[in-house]
Amino acid sequence: MQTIELGGASVPRIGQGTWYMGENTGQRQAEVRALREGLDLGMTLIDTAEMYAEGGAEEVVGQAIHGRRDEAYLVSKIYPTTPAPRVFKPPASAACADWAPTL
């Protein structure tokens, strides 16, 4: 898999997107499996956002990387109306508490 340097890390040029994940609880396990399979195949860049399913996609990502956090490079976005202090203390979504940056 081709990689690029991003923030001092070597990450795949192609990542996994999570838009529409977390919207249907009946699909949750399939979504988690899909992300884990991507990790197994070297697709370690995962893109998510708090606005995807109102935090549901972050929950899916949290489940998918549980026990594998060191294998994933996460990219996320926040609502433009989210005040900056909420992003860092506490995390933008309680669902990402185990993988949010510590400053």
C-alpha positions in Angstrom: 0.0 0.0 0.0 1.4 3.4 -0.9 1.9 5.8 2.0 2.4 9.5 2.6 3.9 11.4 5.6 1.2 13.1 7.6 1.9 14.7 10.9 5.1 12.8 11.3 3.5 9.4 10.7 3.5 7.3 7.6 -0.1 6.7 6.7 -1.8 5.0 3.7 -2.8 7.2 0.8 -6.3 5.6 0.9 -8.2 5.6 4.2 -11.5 4.3 5.5 -14.4 6.7 5.7 -17.2 6.3 8.2 -19.9 8.6 6.8 -23.2 6.9 7.3 -21.8 4.4 9.8 -23.5 4.4 13.2 -26.9 5.4 11.7 -28.5 1.9 11.9 -27.8 -0.1 15.0 -28.7 -3.2 13.1 -25.6 -2.7 10.9 -23.2 -1.9 13.8 -21.4 -5.3 13.9 -21.0 -5.3 10.1 -19.5 -1.8 10.2 -17.1 -2.8 13.0 -16.0 -5.8 11.1 -15.5 -3.8 7.9 -13.2 -1.3 9.7 -11.3 -4.2 11.4 -10.9 -5.9 8.0 -9.5 -2.7 6.6 -7.0 -2.5 9.5 -6.0 -6.1 8.7 -5.4 -5.2 5.1 -3.2 -2.2 6.0 -5.9 0.6 5.7 -4.9 2.2 9.0 -6.2 5.7 8.2 -9.8 6.1 9.5 -11.7 9.3 8.9 -14.7 10.1 11.1 -16.6 13.1 12.5 -18.8 13.9 15.4 -21.5 15.0 13.0 -21.7 11.5 11.3 -24.8 10.0 12.9 -24.5 12.5 15.7 -21.5 10.6 17.2 -22.6 7.2 16.1 -19.7 6.8 13.7 -17.2 7.6 16.4 -18.8 4.8 18.5 -18.3 2.4 15.6 -14.7 3.5 15.3 -14.2 3.1 19.0 -15.5 -0.5 18.9 -13.4 -1.3 15.8 -10.1 -0.1 17.2 -10.6 -1.4 20.7 -7.4 -3.2 21.6 -5.9 -2.0 18.3 -5.5 1.7 18.9 -1.8 1.7 18.1 -2.6 0.3 14.6 -4.9 3.2 13.6 -4.3 6.8 12.5 -7.5 8.7 13.1 -8.7 11.8 11.3 -11.8 13.6 12.7 -13.8 16.7 12.3 -16.0 18.7 14.6 -19.0 20.9 14.1 -17.9 24.5 13.3 -20.0 25.6 16.3 -18.2 23.4 18.8 -16.2 25.6 21.1 -12.5 24.7 21.2 -12.2 23.9 24.9 -14.8 21.2 24.4 -12.7 19.5 21.8 -9.7 18.9 24.1 -11.2 18.8 27.6 -13.3 16.6 27.5 -13.2 15.0 24.0 -15.7 16.2 21.4 -17.7 13.1 22.0 -17.8 10.8 25.0 -17.6 7.9 22.4 -14.0 8.8 21.6 -12.8 9.2 25.2 -10.4 6.3 24.8 -8.7 7.6 21.7 -8.8 11.4 22.1 -5.6 13.3 22.3 -4.1 14.1 25.7 -2.7 17.6 25.9 
